[in-house]
Amino acid sequence: MHAMQYEITLPADYDMGIIRRRVADKGHLLDASPGLGLKAYLVRERGQQGSPVNQYAPFYLWRTAEGMNSFLWGAGFRGLSADFGRPAVRHWLGAGLTHGASAAQAAAGQAGDPVGPPTTATRETVRLPEAADPAEAVERALADLPAHPDLHTAAVAVDPSRWELLRFALWHGPAPEDAPGVRYQVLHLSRPELDRLPAGRHW
């Protein structure tokens, strides 16, 4: 599993309706993308949920490196770069995953998300101290993955170039108040191969 995200920060007076229309028109194009576990079309809006910025920040969990490469070298990313400028793309190695109730039900054979798609997301990144054992830190993060009735999917991943730990979660309804990290709205969720990403540790 590979986690990936890019953030496009927009002017303070930017009409975020433009992003919403873009996702409404194009979000479905990755609904059957090979190698893609999920793509969450995320936004932050200035003045909402404590956000200081307007931002479009899609987040991906790729099942295969081939799928991720096909996207980055393909027409969709070229089009986004032409419209907004080429963004820096962050990449983390997947360490573990947990499925909430709706994602697990869908994996068991029920189409889509039986209780509806997620509407919010949280993302926390933590720099590991030099003295920290990375494997122990990842094990603790996996043990702390939320078991919450509103959880859709949660993942842990690591950027070994920075020794940075990532925790990402998708939620039905508002994210819990005690969920740490940056908060996003989810405009659309593509999840073509989410059921092929196994729960638990990924090494």
C-alpha positions in Angstrom: 0.0 0.0 0.0 1.2 3.5 -0.8 -0.3 6.7 0.6 -0.1 9.9 -1.5 -1.3 13.5 -1.2 -0.8 16.8 -2.9 -2.1 20.1 -1.6 -3.2 23.0 -3.8 -3.5 26.2 -1.7 -5.8 28.7 -3.3 -6.3 32.5 -2.7 -8.3 33.6 0.3 -11.1 34.9 -1.9 -11.1 31.9 -4.2 -14.6 30.6 -5.1 -14.5 27.0 -3.8 -17.6 26.3 -5.8 -15.1 25.9 -8.7 -13.5 23.0 -7.0 -16.8 21.5 -6.0 -18.0 21.6 -9.6 -14.7 20.1 -10.8 -15.1 17.2 -8.5 -18.7 16.8 -9.4 -17.8 16.6 -13.1 -14.6 14.6 -12.9 -14.6 12.7 -9.6 -16.2 9.6 -11.1 -13.3 9.2 -13.6 -11.2 7.2 -11.0 -14.1 5.1 -9.7 -12.7 2.1 -11.6 -9.0 3.0 -11.7 -6.8 -0.2 -11.6 -4.5 -0.3 -8.6 -6.3 2.4 -6.6 -7.6 1.5 -3.2 -9.2 4.9 -2.6 -9.1 8.5 -3.6 -10.7 11.0 -1.2 -11.4 14.3 -2.8 -10.6 16.6 0.1 -11.0 20.4 0.6 -10.4 22.9 3.3 -12.3 26.2 3.4 -10.9 29.3 5.0 -12.8 30.0 8.3 -14.4 26.6 8.5 -13.3 24.0 11.0 -10.4 26.2 12.0 -8.8 26.2 8.5 -6.7 29.3 7.7 -6.7 28.5 4.0 -8.7 27.5 1.0 -7.2 24.2 -0.2 -7.8 21.3 -2.6 -5.9 18.3 -1.2 -6.8 14.9 -2.6 -5.6 11.9 -0.6 -4.9 8.4 -2.2 -4.3 4.9 -0.9 -2.8 2.9 -3.8 -2.8 -0.9 -3.8 -0.1 -1.0 -6.4 2.9 1.2 -7.4 1.9 0.6 -11.0 -1.5 2.2 -10.5 0.1 5.2 -8.8 2.7 5.6 -11.6 0.0 5.4 -14.2 -1.9 8.2 -12.6 1.1 10.5 -12.1 2.2 10.1 -15.7 -1.3 10.1 -17.1 -3.8 12.6 -18.5 -5.6 13.3 -15.3 -2.5 14.6 -13.4 -1.3 16.5 -16.5 -4.7 18.2 -16.7 -4.6 19.2 -13.0 -1.0 20.5 -13.4 -2.1 22.6 -16.4 -5.0 24.1 -14.5 -3.3 24.8 -11.1 0.5 24.3 -11.7 2.3 21.1 -10.9 2.0 20.4 -7.1 4.5 18.7 -4.9 3.3 15.1 -4.3 3.9 13.6 -0.9 4.4 9.9 -0.7 4.4 7.5 2.3 4.9 3.7 2.5 1.8 2.0 3.8 2.2 0.4 7.3 -1.4 -0.6 8.2 -5.1 -0.2 7.7 -8.3 -0.7 9.5 -11.8 -0.8 8.0 -14.8 0.8 9.7 -18.2 -0.8 9.7 -19.4 0.4 6.3 -16.2 -0.4 4.5 -16.1 -3.9 6.0 -19.7 -4.4 4.9 -18.9 -3.4 1.4 -15.9 -5.7 1.3 -18.2 -8.5 2.4 -20.3 -8.1 -0.7 -22.6 -5.1 -0.2 -22.2 -2.6 -3.0 -20.9 0.9 -2.1 -21.0 2.2 1.4 -24.1 0.7 3.1 -24.3 3.7 5.6 -23.3 6.3 3.0 -20.0 7.7 1.9 -17.7 9.5 4.4 -18.1 13.2 4.6 -15.0 14.3 6.7 -11.4 13.3 7.0 -8.5 13.9 9.4 -4.7 13.7 8.7 -2.0 13.9 11.3 1.7 13.8 10.6 4.3 13.3 13.4 8.1 13.6 13.0 9.7 10.6 14.8 12.5 11.7 17.2 16.0 10.5 16.3 16.1 8.2 19.3 12.7 6.6 18.5 12.6 3.1 17.2 10.5 3.5 13.9 9.1 -0.1 14.1 7.9 0.5 17.7 6.4 3.8 16.7 4.5 2.2 13.8 3.3 -0.6 16.1 1.9 1.9 18.6 0.2 3.9 15.8 -1.4 0.7 14.5 -2.6 -0.2 18.0 -4.1 3.3 18.3 -6.1 3.1 15.0 -9.6 4.3 16.0 -12.4 1.8 16.7 -15.2 4.3 16.4 -18.8 3.8 15.1 -18.4 6.7 12.6 -15.1 5.5 11.2 -15.0 4.5 7.5 -11.3 3.8 7.0 -8.1 4.6 8.8 -4.5 4.1 7.7 -0.9 4.5 9.0 2.0 5.2 6.7 5.6 6.3 7.0 7.9 8.7 5.0 11.4 7.2 5.6 13.1 10.2 4.0 11.8 12.4 6.8 11.0 9.6 9.3 7.5 11.1 9.4 4.5 9.1 10.6 1.1 9.7 9.0 -2.3 8.8 10.4 -5.3 9.3 8.1 -9.0 8.6 8.8 -12.2 9.0 6.9 -15.4 9.6 8.9 -19.2 9.5 8.5 -20.5 12.8 9.7 -18.3 15.3 11.6 -14.9 13.9 12.7 -14.8 13.3 16.5 -13.7 16.3 18.5 -10.7 14.4 19.9 -9.5 13.2 16.5 -6.1 14.8 16.0 -4.8 16.6 12.9 -5.9 18.7 10.0 -9.6 18.4 9.1 -11.1 18.2 5.7 -14.4 17.9 3.9 -14.8 14.9 1.6 -16.5 15.9 -1.7 -16.3 12.4 -3.3 -14.7 9.0 -2.6 -13.5 6.7 -5.4 -12.8 3.3 -3.9 -12.3 0.8 -6.7 -10.0 -1.6 -4.9 -10.5 -0.7 -1.2 -11.8 -4.2 -0.5 -8.4 -5.6 -1.8 -6.4 -3.6 0.8 -6.2 -6.0 3.8 -6.8 -4.8 7.3 -4.0 -5.0 9.8 -0.2 -4.6 9.5 1.3 -4.2 6.0 4.7 -5.6 6.4 
